[in-house]
Amino acid sequence: MPNPLVPQGFLNRVRGAVTVTDIPALNVTASFLGKDAISMRPDSAATDIIPTLTGTVGSQVPYQQITITMHLLRTQGLAASYQNRFASDTSLGEVVITPDASTFGNYTVLNAYLVNFNELTINGMDAGYVVTISGYLITNDKMWG
């Protein structure tokens, strides 16, 4: 039977952050974010599973493509900085994601680019400016030797 006394831990809403290593002016902390804050999702598998006649074979992949979504506030200058960056140069380089749980380490996303921004609702009732970034994480680093 599981131990009911195991501490469940906690999440820190203001811990999550996005750090653009080479462009500190684009760093994002909690004060610049809407309620949905930051999300990160894999867009590819870390291992490809290849069917065989009697089972499967795993083929480990050295990287995993990642999409980062940031819910910035259009009412702050940082959102305008991102909009200007879309117009001038979508390359970001290395981006570090700090999660909201201290039990997880940071994620270093390499070769990151601005990909898209969501529809802007200009009705005086939505302060959101949603930015999408794409890059990749190193996976299966033991396969190199």
N, C-alpha and C positions, 0 to 999 in steps of 0.2 A: 504494500500500500504506500502511495506517495506520502511524503512528510508534509503535513499541512502547515508546519511552522517555518518553511523556507521563505526568507524574505523575497518579496516580489520586485523590489527595486523601484526606481522611479524614472520618469522622463523629465528633462529640463527643457522647457519650451524656448528659452532664450540661449541655449547652448549651440543650436544648429547654425552653421555658417557656410558660406562659400568664399574661398580665398583664391583670387586670380594671382598666381605667384609673380608674374612679370608686370602686372598692371594693378597695383594696390588701390588705385582710385575706383576700381570696379568690385572691390571686396564687399560682401553682403553679410550683415549681421541681423539679428532679430528686429531691431528698430526700423529696418527698411522693408519688412515683410508683412504681407497680409496674412490672414488666418491660416491659409493652406501652406504657407511657408515654403519649404524646399522638399522636393521628392527626387529620388534617383531610381531608375529602373534599368535592368539589363535588356538589350535589344537583340542579343545573340546568346547562344549556349556556350558554357565554359567547357563542355565536352560534347562532341558529336557522337551520336550512337548510330552505328552502322549495322543494319540487319544482316545476319548470315542465315544459312540454311537451318541451323539448329540453335541459334541464340543471337547474341549481339557482340559487337566489338566496340570498345570505347576509343575515340580518337581525341585526346586532350588538345585544347586550343590554347595558344600562348597569350591570347588577349580576348577580352569581352567588350563589345561595343556597349556604351552606356548613354542614356539620355537623362539629363538633369533638368528639372523644371523649377523655376523660381517665381514665386508670386510677389513681385515687387509692388511698391506703392507709387502710383503715377503722380501723387501729390508731393513727391520728394525728388530732389535733383538727381539722385542715383539712377532712377528710371530713365531720365532724360540722357544721362551719360551712356546708358546701354543703347538707347535709341540712336544716339550719335555714333556709337561704335558699329551698329548695324550698317550705317551709311558709309563709314570710312574703312573699316577693316574687321571682318568677322573672326579673325584668328585670335585665340586667347592663349594658347600654349597649355601649360600645366594649371589645373584647377584642383584645389583640395576641398573636399567636403567634410565638414565636422558634423557628426550625427548628434541627435538629441539625447542619446544614452551614453554615459561615460564608459560603459562596459564594451562598447565598440570603438575600435581605432578609427582614425581618419582614413578616407578614401582618396587616393591620388589618381586623378583622371588626366590622362596624357593626350596631347594633340587635340585639345578641345577647341571647338568652334561654336560661335553663335549660329543657330540654325533657323529659328523662327521666333516671332512674338504673336501672341493670340489676338483675336479680334478685340478692338478697343471699343468699349461701350461708352459713348460720350453723352450721358444723360444726367450727370450730376449726382448719380447714386452708386457709382462703382469706381473705387479708387485703384483698382487692380491694373497691373501691367505685367503680364505673364511672359517670361522669357524661357526659351528652350535652348539648351546647350548639348552638344554631342561630342563624345570623345571615347577613349577606351581605358580599361583597367588591365593591368598585367594579371594573368591567371596561370596556374600550373607552373610556377617558376622553377620547380624542382626538375622539370623535364629537360632543362638545359644542361644538367650535368651534375 
